[in-house]
Amino acid sequence: MQQKDWLSAEEVAKEIKVSAMTIKRNCRTYGSFLKFQQGEKNKYLIHQECIPVFQFIAKMRNKRNLQKTQIIELLSKEGLPEYIDIEPIQITKQQPGQIQVGRGVVAIQELDRIVAERVSEQLKKHEENLKEWLTEQKKQQQDFQKINERDQNLMAMIRENQEIKKLIAATQQKKWWQFWK
């Protein structure tokens, strides 16, 4: 990395015609789409290849008045690269069966075991969530069946009631006709 490829937040702000605070806020908000480094005393160094991203964000914010989530969605749709900030992993020369992660040294087998444990934990959580979802679906299905059965019984009673009213009306009509004869 060459120093000339990196610009300060103030330099980027001048180029895009926004405040330096806006640039810093955008770094925090849309950091996955930006290549930047945060130094001491809130100093930001931004890679020059990210200037078009800042211009795009400013345009979407100012001209189209879009919200953060909408802008992130558009950035993803535009196919802009996402940067993942990771610590470098180095293999030590003294112990080739180990990996140096950050400050600690971890055996590869230990790392594999940790990853396997986390994967199995995630699988268990997903299985539990799936079981809960299935029981909820069964309960909803049972409730739906009960409601459907109740509705059918209600409709049958209404039909029966209407038939009884028709019979009563028919018998009353006969009596009425007989009354006038």
MARMIDO-389352 format. One record per atom (N, C-alpha, C): x, y, z. Coordinates in steps of 0.1 Angstrom, whole numbers, padded with zeros to 4 digits, always signed. Layout:
// MARMIDO-389352
XYZ...
***
This chain:
// MARMIDO-389352
+0008-0012+0000+0000+0000+0000+0009+0012+0000+0006+0021-0009+0014+0033-0010+0006+0044-0003+0013+0054+0003+0007+0064+0011-0001+0073+0002+0002+0075-0011-0005+0084-0020-0019+0079-0023-0021+0066-0022-0034+0060-0024-0044+0063-0013-0039+0067-0002-0048+0070+0009-0050+0085+0011-0062+0089+0013-0066+0103+0015-0072+0105+0029-0070+0117+0035-0076+0120+0047-0091+0123+0045-0099+0122+0056-0113+0124+0055-0116+0139+0050-0108+0148+0054-0109+0162+0050-0107+0163+0035-0097+0156+0029-0094+0157+0015-0106+0151+0007-0111+0140+0012-0123+0133+0005-0135+0143+0006-0137+0149+0017-0148+0158+0019-0148+0170+0010-0136+0175+0007-0134+0186-0002-0138+0182-0016-0133+0170-0020-0136+0165-0033-0150+0162-0036-0157+0157-0026-0171+0153-0027-0181+0165-0024-0175+0175-0017-0183+0187-0013-0193+0184-0002-0188+0177+0008-0196+0174+0020-0187+0177+0032-0192+0176+0044-0183+0179+0056-0175+0166+0059-0164+0169+0066-0155+0158+0070-0163+0148+0080-0172+0154+0088-0180+0146+0097-0189+0137+0090-0194+0141+0078-0203+0133+0070-0195+0121+0065-0182+0124+0060-0174+0113+0055-0171+0103+0066-0168+0107+0078-0165+0098+0089-0178+0090+0093-0189+0097+0093-0202+0090+0096-0205+0079+0086-0202+0083+0073-0204+0073+0062-0195+0061+0064-0182+0064+0068-0173+0053+0071-0178+0043+0081-0184+0049+0092-0190+0040+0102-0203+0033+0097-0211+0040+0090-0224+0034+0085-0222+0024+0074-0214+0028+0064-0213+0019+0052-0199+0013+0051-0193+0010+0062-0180+0005+0063-0177-0007+0055-0187-0016+0053-0184-0028+0046-0182-0025+0031-0186-0014+0026-0184-0010+0012-0172-0001+0010-0165+0003+0021-0155+0013+0020-0142+0007+0025-0131+0011+0019-0117+0007+0023-0111+0019+0031-0111+0018+0044-0106+0029+0052-0099+0024+0064-0091+0033+0070-0084+0029+0083-0087+0041+0093-0090+0037+0105-0092+0046+0115-0080+0047+0124-0074+0059+0125-0063+0060+0134-0066+0066+0147-0056+0071+0153-0057+0078+0166-0064+0091+0165-0070+0096+0175-0077+0109+0176-0087+0110+0165-0095+0100+0162-0106+0100+0152-0101+0104+0138-0089+0101+0134-0083+0103+0121-0087+0092+0112-0092+0095+0100-0096+0085+0090-0087+0086+0078-0082+0075+0073-0075+0075+0060-0084+0066+0051-0087+0072+0040-0097+0065+0030-0090+0063+0017-0091+0050+0012-0085+0047+0000-0092+0054-0012-0084+0059-0021-0089+0067-0032-0099+0060-0041-0099+0046-0041-0108+0039-0049-0122+0039-0044-0124+0044-0031-0137+0045-0025-0144+0058-0028-0137+0068-0034-0144+0081-0037-0157+0079-0045-0157+0071-0055-0170+0069-0062-0181+0064-0053-0178+0056-0044-0188+0051-0034-0193+0062-0026-0184+0071-0021-0189+0083-0013-0197+0092-0022-0194+0094-0035-0202+0102-0044-0216+0096-0046-0216+0083-0047-0229+0076-0049-0237+0078-0036-0231+0076-0024-0239+0077-0012-0244+0092-0011-0236+0102-0014-0240+0116-0013-0251+0118-0022-0251+0113-0034-0261+0115-0044-0274+0109-0040-0274+0097-0034-0286+0090-0030-0292+0097-0017-0283+0102-0009-0288+0109+0003-0294+0123+0000-0287+0130-0009-0291+0144-0011-0302+0145-0022-0300+0139-0033-0310+0140-0044-0322+0131-0043-0320+0119-0039-0331+0110-0038-0337+0108-0024-0330+0114-0014-0334+0114+0000-0337+0100+0005-0328+0091+0002-0330+0077+0006-0324+0075+0021-0330+0065+0027-0325+0061+0041-0313+0052+0040-0307+0049+0052-0295+0041+0053-0298+0027+0047-0309+0020+0051-0311+0007+0046-0313+0006+0031-0320+0016+0025-0322+0017+0011-0309+0019+0004-0300+0027+0009-0287+0030+0003-0278+0017+0003-0279+0010+0015-0271-0003+0016-0276-0012+0005-0289-0013+0004-0295-0022-0006-0290-0018-0020-0290-0005-0023-0286-0001-0037-0271-0004-0039-0263-0002-0028-0249-0005-0029-0246-0019-0033-0254-0028-0026-0253-0042-0029-0257-0045-0043-0269-0039-0048-0274-0042-0061-0264-0037-0072-0257-0026-0069-0248-0020-0079-0236-0029-0081-0234-0038-0072-0223-0047-0073-0209-0042-0068-0210-0032-0059-0198-0026-0054-0192-0036-0044-0179-0037-0044-0172-0047-0036-0174-0044-0021-0175-0055-0013-0175-0053+0001-0162-0057+0007-0157-0050+0016-0144-0052+0022-0147-0058+0036-0139-0069+0039-0140-0075+0052-0127-0073+0059-0127-0067+0071-0115-0064+0078-0112-0075+0087-0101-0082+0084-0097-0094+0091-0082-0092+0096-0079-0098+0107-0065-0098+0111-0057-0109+0103-0045-0105+0100-0038-0115+0092-0034-0127+0100-0035-0139+0094-0032-0152+0101-0018-0156+0095-0009-0158+0104+0005-0162+0100+0008-0175+0105+0015-0183+0097+0020-0196+0102+0034-0194+0107+0037-0198+0120+0050-0196+0125+0060-0206+0120+0072-0202+0119+0082-0211+0113+0087-0221+0124+0086-0218+0137+0090-0227+0147+0081-0239+0148+0068-0237+0147+0058-0247+0149+0049-0248+0137+0052-0256+0127+0043-0256+0115+0029-0261+0117+0027-0268+0128+0013-0273+0131+0005-0264+0138+0009-0251+0139+0001-0241+0147-0001-0229+0138-0011-0221+0142-0014-0208+0135-0013-0197+0146-0008-0186+0142-0007-0175+0151-0019-0166+0148-0029-0165+0157-0040-0156+0155-0039-0145+0165-0038-0133+0160-0037-0121+0169-0024-0123+0177-0026-0125+0190-0014-0126+0199-0012-0140+0204-0022-0149+0203-0021-0162+0208-0018-0172+0197-0012-0183+0201-0008-0194+0191-0018-0206+0194-0025-0210+0183-0035-0221+0185-0031-0232+0175-0032-0244+0180-0029-0256+0172-0040-0257+0161-0037-0262+0149-0047-0263+0139-0058-0273+0143-0054-0284+0150-0064-0293+0154-0074-0286+0164-0069-0278+0173-0077-0271+0182-0086-0261+0175-0081-0255+0165-0089-0246+0157-0100-0253+0150-0097-0265+0144-0107-0273+0138-0118-0278+0148-0114-0281+0160-0123-0286+0170-0133-0274+0174-0127-0262+0175-0135-0250+0179-0145-0248+0168-0141-0248+0155-0150-0246+0144-0161-0256+0144-0157-0269+0146-0167-0280+0146-0177-0278+0157-0173-0274+0169-0182-0271+0180-0192-0260+0176-0187-0249+0171-0195-0238+0167-0205-0242+0157-0201-0250+0147-0210-0254+0136-0221-0263+0142-0217-0272+0151-0227-0281+0157-0237-0273+0166-0232-0263+0173-0241-0255+0181-0251-0248+0172-0246-0242+0161-0255-0236+0152-0265-0245+0146-0261-0258+0143-0270-0268+0138-0281-0271+0148-0277-0272+0161-0286-0275+0171-0296-0264+0173-0291-0251+0172-0301-0240+0173-0310-0240+0161-0305-0243+0149-0314-0243+0138-0324-0255+0139-0320-0266+0144-0329-0277+0146-0340-0274+0156-0336-0267+0167-0346-0263+0177-0356-0253+0171-0350-0243+0164-0359-0234+0157-0369-0240+0148-0364-0250+0140-0372-0258+0131-0383-0265+0138-0379-0272+0149-0389-0279+0157-0400-0270+0163-0396-0258+0168-0405-0249+0173-0415-0244+0162-0409-0242+0150-0417-0237+0139-0427-0248+0135-0423-0261+0135-0432-0272+0131-0443-0273+0141-0440-0272+0154-0450-0274+0164-0460-0262+0163-0455-0250+0160-0464-0239+0158-0473-0241+0146-0467-0246+0135-0475-0249+0123-0486-0259+0126-0482-0270+0133-0492-0280+0137-0504-0274+0145-0500-0265+0155-0510-0259+0163-0519-0250+0155-0513-0243+0145-0521-0234+0137-0530-0243+0128-0525-0254+0123-0533-0263+0115-0545-0268+0123-0542-0272+0136-0553-0277+0144-0563-0267+0147-0559-0255+0150-0568-0243+0152-0576-0241+0140-0570-0241+0128-0577-0239+0116-0588-0250+0114-0584-0262+0117-0594-0273+0115-0606-0272+0125-0603-0268+0137-0614-0265+0147-0623-0254+0142-0617-0243+0137-0625-0232+0133-0633-0236+0121-0627-0244+0112-0634-0249+0100-0646-0258+0104-0644-0267+0113-0654-0276+0118-0665-0268+0125-0662-0258+0133-0672-0249+0140-0680-0242+0129-0673-0237+0119-0681-0229+0108-0690-0239+0101-0686-0251+0098-0695-0260+0091-0707-0264+0100-0705-0266+0113-0716-0269+0122-0725-0257+0123-0720-0245+0123-0728-0233+0124-0736-0231+0111-0730-0234+0100-0738-0233+0087-0749-0243+0087-0746-0255+0092-0757-0266+0092-0768-0262+0101-0765-0255+0112-0775-0251+0122-0783-0239+0115-0777-0231+0108-0784-0220+0101-0793-0225+0091-0789-0235+0083-0797-0241+0073-0809-0248+0079-0807-0255+0090-0817-0262+0097-0827-0252+0102-0822-0241+0108-0831-0230+0113-0839-0224+0102-0833-0222+0090-0841-0216+0079-0852-0226+0074-0849-0239+0074-0859-0249+0070-0870-0249+0080-0867-0248+0093-0878-0248+0103-0887-0236+0101-0880-0224+0099-0888-0212+0096-0897-0213+0084-0892-0220+0074-0900-0222+0062-0912-0231+0065-0910-0241+0073-0921-0250+0077-0931-0243+0085-0926-0235+0094-0936-0227+0103-0944-0218+0094-0937-0211+0085-0944-0201+0076-0954-0209+0068-0951-0221+0063-0960-0228+0055-0972-0232+0063-0970-0237+0075-0982-0241+0083-0990-0229+0087-0984-0217+0089-0992-0205+0092-0999-0200+0080-0993-0202+0068-1000-0198+0056-1012-0206+0054-1011-0219+0056-1023-0228+0054-1034-0223+0064-1031-0220+0076-1041-0216+0086-1047-0203+0082-1039-0194+0076-1044-0181+0072-1054-0183+0061-1051-0191+0051-1059-0193+0040-1072-0200+0044-1071-0209+0053-1083-0216+0058-1092-0206+0066-1086-0196+0072-1093-0187+0080-1103-0179+0071-1098-0175+0059-1106-0167+0051-1116-0174+0042-1115-0187+0041-1124-0195+0033-1138-0195+0039
***
